[in-house]
Amino acid sequence: IVERRQTIKELCALRRQKLQNALLYAQFIRDCAEAGAWINEKQKKLEADASGFADVTNMEDKVKKLQKHQAFQAEVAANEGRIKEVNQKGQTLIAKRHECAPEIEEEVRKL
């Protein structure tokens, strides 16, 4: 009975580890999707705003554009930590030799 109980404990511990790895992977994929969507949104906004810079002639419009750009830079700086955290989660999963390591590497590379 003691041996069977020990076997069950070991199997439970293994199952717990697999579930924790699956949770980390799911969180990583979710965070990658969110970060990627945020980056794409900001890229599109930058491209749209870049075309409008040639039209700026008066000082007031130039100041407004500068303020928008400074706000954008602040937003990028504020989200830099989040993106680094997602990258770190991916590296951790790769280091743990997660079964989806190739997909994780690809997501980290794309980010």
N, C-alpha and C positions, 0 to 999 in steps of 0.2 A: 504494500500500500504506500509506503514511504517513497519508493522509487517512482511509482506512478504519479504521486503528488508532485515530486520534484520535476518529472518530465512535463507535467501540465504547467508548472510554474515557468519552466524554460520556454515552452511554447507560447505562453502568455506574454513573456518578456519579448520574444521575437516578434510576435504579432503587434505588440505595442510600438516597437521600433519601426516596423513597416508602416503602421498607421501614422506615426509622427512624421516619417519621411514623406508619405503621401500628402499630409497636410502642408508641410513645408513646400512641396512641389506645387500644390494647388495655389497656395498663397503667392508663390513666386510667379506663376503664370498670370494670375490676376493682377499683381502689381506691375508686371511687364506690360500687360495690355493697357493698363491705366497710364503708365508712364509713356508708352509709345503713342497713345492717343493724344496725350498732352503735348508731346514734342511735335507731332504732326500738325496739331491745331496751331501751335505757335509758329511753325514754319510757314504755314499758309498765310497767317496774319502778317508775318514779316514780308513775305513776297508781295502781298497786296499793298502793304504800307510803302514798300520800296518804290513802287511805281509812282506814288504820289509825291515823292520828294522833289521831283523836277518842277512841279507846279507851284512850289512854295516861293513866294516873292516878298511878302511883307514880313516884318519882324515879329508881329504877333503870332502868325502862323508858324514861323520858325521856332518860337519859344514853345508853342503847343506841341509841335513835333518832338522837340527835345525832351519835354516833360513826359510824353508818351514813351519815348525811348528809355528814359531813366526808370520809369515804372516797369517797363518790360525787363530791363536788366535786373531790377530788384526781384521781380517774380522768378526769373531764371535762377538767381542766386538762392532764393528761398527754396526752390525745388531741387537744387543740386544735391542736397543731402538725401532726399528721397530717392533720387536716381542712383546715387552711390550705394544706398542701402539695398536696393533691388539687385544691383550688381554684386554686392557682397553676399546676399542670399544665394545667388546663382553660383558664385565661387564656392560657397560652403557646400552646396549640394553636389557640385562636381568633385570637391575634395572627399566627400563621403562616398563617392563612387555610386551615386544614385543611378538606378537602372535607366533613367531617361537623360543621362549626362550629355549625349550628343545633341539632343534637342535643347537642353539648358544652355550649352555652349553657344548654339546658334542664336538663341534669344538674347544672351548677354552680348554677343557680337553685334546683333542688330540694334540693340539699345545704345 
